[in-house]
Amino acid sequence: MSEIRATTISNAAGTGPITMTGQYAAKAWVNFDGTGTVAIRQSGNVSSITDNGTGSYTVNFTTAMSDANYSTFGTSAAAANTGKVVLYSTYSASQVLIFNDIASNLTGQDSSIMNAAVFQ
């Protein structure tokens, strides 16, 4: 069996990620604190988060998607371990609006742990 080890793999210019052809990986992802002053903990291809109000955030991509036809996935942490649902809307190639809905009743709530991933 062959083995490849590398610290960093980048495109031919050395300026960005490689283009995957037969595999599927997140084109963008982020873990951020959605309370108080919104702060990104870790991310890939996310330039910033905009706080739009209680439970509503815009995830801005460093490099835009090829179009707005992508899939998103998200989770959030609940203070009292109550389930939360993250809804997505307003897709564009450069950003996606996410909404943290605590009880599937469209009542937004900020969360200290917000996660989002984009696949295209």
Secondary structure, 3 states (H helix, E strand, C coil): CCCCCCCCCCCCCCCCCCCCCCCCCCCEEEEEECCCCCEEEEEECEEEEEEEECCEEEEEECCCCCCCCCEEEEEECCCCCCCCEEEEEEECCCEEEEEEECCCCCCECCCCCEEEEEEC
